[in-house]
Amino acid sequence: MPAGDARPRFDIVRFPRLCFPRVTFLLVLVAALLGWTAPAHATGERLVDDYRSVYGTPGVAAAVIDGSSVETIVRGRDGDGNAVTARTRFRIASMSKSMTATAIMLLVDRDRVSLDDPVVKFLPDFRMADPRFTGITVRQILSHTSGLSISTNNEYVFPPPRTAREVVAGLADKTLAADPGTRSEYHNTNYSIAARIVEVVSGKSFDAFLHTELFTPLGMTGTGSTPGCSDRAEGLPSGYEVVLGVAVAAPEMPGMCVGNGGVISTLDDMVRWLRFNQGTFGAGLLSAGSLAELHTVQPKAGDHALGWQSRPVTEGAPPSVIGHGGTLATWTGDMVFSPKTGVAALVLTNSGGDPSLLSTNLLAERIGAPATPMSNPLTVVNAVLLGLTVGMGALLVTVAVRARRWALRRRAARRPRLVLRLVPLALVTVLGVVLPTPIWGEFNFQYWIVTAWLMPLLALFCLSCCVLGAVALGRRLWCFRRAGQAAPAPVQPATAES
């Protein structure tokens, strides 16, 4: 779940492979004698450049933390056309959840909240049309084991709620998909509830609490948050939509991000955040026990900790690192660190993509693990959708243009046969309306808006089928009616009297 005038140019220098061992040896020897050294971490830069090439990402800010050293890699431009720097602001999307969970743990350290307290203890106004809701605990909402589900609580409502209080109030007529604490399902609303707990217990707005209790103590001066995913913020340029390598600056999709995805930050500040979570920065802000709990996989939660997830470094390997990603329509990012080695990687981008692939590869490069090949599956999907859209559009326009000729040839046809000839056009029109349904699991016009942001070419294909199909069908019917009215009256046979 993309300044946008053209696809960014990537000036990547590619060195030819030397095929002669002696030449290679001589070059290495000369370099050693002259004291030349290769860039310390050219592989990291190459990984970032390759990622941009594969995904067409306009701007990337990445960092690798290894002990006391921090390597930063910045590439491309922001939505205003300026070069990306370590102080460029990005929406970090669901990486915000790690901060919400930390806000709760600050209250735990102050004996204001217990993880195993029921949510209703802190939110008397929290109600659901399901008696099991009273058993939901703070731990369960932070580990996505509350029983809340997209199947019973549509999070893509337009217009979206504006505050955490409204999110909680909107659950009054909803039910749970499972008993609390029995299974895991990633659901953003859990973290909006957590944000509301922070507000009620602390007496501050969620943004104010994060600012005074987390960001300021950690020196994260470029970090703040907004309730809505698309709310304007000072110094925040737009993100991008990227389709088949073409990047267009675009506004973010409206949505409720309080607690679950509303933080805006910079590479410099997020390095501080990762160092804090590694325990090498901001000591004393949070107890060691609470910090460890944040990174501990929770009961019945699959790979979920509290605002974090346990992951493997390479596909098929056992989980050995802690991380969390973030995805909006026009912003993505990822952060990951190894508790054993202390190595961490961070990626912020201003478009869609798979930044976890890049962050994991950056981490793998430092710890000697194999990198995962990078590819963009949406390239093929979008190419197919573009071809289908052009083909279907041309076909339906041709049908509409030739509708009069079609009607004149069939004005004497029987109605059953005529109806059968119109069925394909009717099916194409209906297909345009319901095609997003298999993606979201139910028919809902609000999902059209989500599809338009996340998969614009699919939305364009659906729109072409719907609009052009209806036009072609309507024109055939209209032309058939006109052809029937214009048909000459049949000649009456002569009678004996005449």
KAJO-V36085 format. One record per residue. RES is the residue in one letter. SS is DSSP state (H for helix, E for strand, L for the rest). PHI is phi in whole degrees, 0 to 359 (999 if undefined). Layout:
# KAJO-V36085
res ss phi
RES SS PHI
RES SS PHI
This chain:
# KAJO-V36085
res ss phi
M L 999
P L 999
A L 999
G L 312
D L 277
A L 194
R L 294
P L 297
R L 273
F L 245
D L 268
I L 262
V L 277
R L 248
F L 268
P L 294
R L 285
L L 280
C L 262
F L 246
P H 306
R H 295
V H 296
T H 299
F H 298
L H 296
L H 296
V H 298
L H 297
V H 299
A H 299
A H 292
L H 295
L H 274
G L 81
W L 284
T L 226
A L 287
P L 307
A L 302
H L 224
A H 299
T H 297
G H 298
E H 296
R H 296
L H 299
V H 295
D H 295
D H 296
Y H 299
R H 298
S H 295
V H 288
Y H 258
G L 65
T L 290
P L 294
G E 220
V E 224
A E 235
A E 229
A E 212
V E 236
I E 254
D E 223
G L 66
S L 269
S E 263
V E 228
E E 259
T E 249
I E 229
V E 239
R E 217
G E 82
R E 226
D L 266
G L 293
D L 264
G L 88
N L 272
A E 296
V L 290
T L 230
A L 290
R L 251
T L 293
R L 271
F E 230
R E 283
I L 261
A H 54
S H 289
M H 297
S H 301
K H 299
S H 296
M H 283
T H 297
A H 297
T H 293
A H 301
I H 297
M H 292
L H 298
L H 290
V H 296
D H 299
R L 267
D L 60
R L 266
V L 218
S L 241
L L 300
D L 262
D L 286
P E 291
V H 301
V H 296
K H 296
F L 258
L L 237
P L 300
D L 276
F L 287
R L 223
M L 219
A L 276
D L 200
P H 299
R H 289
F H 298
T H 294
G H 270
I L 291
T E 256
V H 298
R H 302
Q H 290
I H 289
L H 283
S L 253
H L 61
T L 243
S L 285
G L 96
L L 292
S L 210
I L 296
S L 290
T L 240
N L 218
N L 291
E L 274
Y L 257
V L 269
F L 237
P L 288
P L 285
P L 299
R L 259
T L 220
A H 297
R H 300
E H 292
V H 298
V H 296
A H 297
G L 290
L L 273
A L 301
D L 253
K L 259
T L 240
L L 266
A L 267
A L 200
D L 297
P L 304
G L 82
T L 255
R L 205
S L 255
E L 213
Y L 297
H L 212
N L 302
T H 302
N H 308
Y H 279
S H 289
I H 296
A H 299
A H 297
R H 292
I H 299
V H 301
E H 296
V H 292
V H 289
S H 274
G L 77
K L 242
S L 295
F H 300
D H 298
A H 295
F H 296
L H 301
H H 295
T H 279
E H 260
L H 239
F H 294
T L 295
P L 301
L L 269
G L 71
M L 273
T L 286
G L 260
T L 247
G E 204
S E 212
T L 230
P L 292
G E 266
C L 294
S L 252
D L 297
R L 290
A L 215
E L 299
G L 75
L L 260
P L 285
S L 284
G E 271
Y E 229
E E 260
V E 238
V E 229
L L 52
G L 84
V E 264
A E 257
V E 231
A E 298
A E 214
P L 290
E L 285
M L 294
P L 299
G L 182
M E 268
C L 245
V L 298
G L 84
N L 250
G L 186
G L 263
V E 281
I E 244
S E 211
T L 234
L H 298
D H 302
D H 292
M H 289
V H 297
R H 300
W H 296
L H 294
R H 298
F H 299
N H 289
Q H 281
G L 85
T L 254
F L 208
G L 72
A L 300
G L 98
L L 291
L L 223
S L 295
A H 300
G H 295
S H 292
L H 296
A H 294
E H 297
L H 302
H L 261
T L 263
V L 299
Q L 266
P L 301
K L 61
A L 257
G L 66
D L 258
H E 273
A L 263
L L 248
G L 81
W L 224
Q E 225
S E 272
R E 221
P L 272
V L 284
T L 233
E L 300
G L 90
A L 276
P L 291
P L 301
S L 217
V E 229
I E 244
G E 200
H E 197
G E 254
G E 212
T E 221
L L 242
A L 291
T L 237
W L 217
T E 217
G E 194
D E 199
M E 219
V E 205
F E 214
S L 259
P L 299
K L 281
T L 265
G L 81
V E 279
A E 222
A E 223
L E 218
V E 224
L E 236
T E 225
N L 252
S L 200
G L 288
G L 150
D L 228
P H 296
S H 296
L H 296
L H 289
S H 297
T H 293
N H 293
L H 297
L H 292
A H 299
E H 298
R H 281
I H 259
G L 83
A L 270
P L 292
A L 279
T L 269
P L 303
M L 260
S L 210
N L 247
P H 296
L H 289
T H 299
V H 292
V H 301
N H 292
A H 296
V H 295
L H 298
L H 296
G H 298
L H 296
T H 295
V H 295
G H 296
M H 295
G H 298
A H 297
L H 296
L H 290
V H 295
T H 299
V H 299
A H 294
V H 294
R L 266
A H 298
R H 295
R H 298
W H 299
A H 293
L H 295
R H 286
R L 242
R L 290
A L 260
A L 289
R L 290
R H 299
P H 304
R H 293
L H 296
V H 299
L H 298
R H 288
L H 267
V H 301
P H 304
L H 293
A H 296
L H 294
V H 298
T H 297
V H 294
L H 303
G H 298
V H 280
V H 257
L L 303
P L 293
T H 303
P H 300
I H 289
W H 262
G L 89
E L 202
F L 274
N L 201
F L 297
Q H 295
Y H 290
W H 298
I H 295
V H 297
T H 298
A H 299
W H 278
L H 276
M L 224
P H 301
L H 288
L H 294
A H 297
L H 294
F H 297
C H 299
L H 296
S H 297
C H 298
C H 293
V H 286
L H 292
G H 296
A H 295
V H 296
A H 296
L H 295
G H 297
R H 292
R H 299
L H 296
W H 294
C H 293
F H 295
R H 295
R H 296
A H 295
G H 292
Q H 290
A H 273
A L 294
P L 296
A L 292
P L 297
V L 284
Q L 280
P L 293
A L 290
T L 253
A L 297
E L 290
S L 283
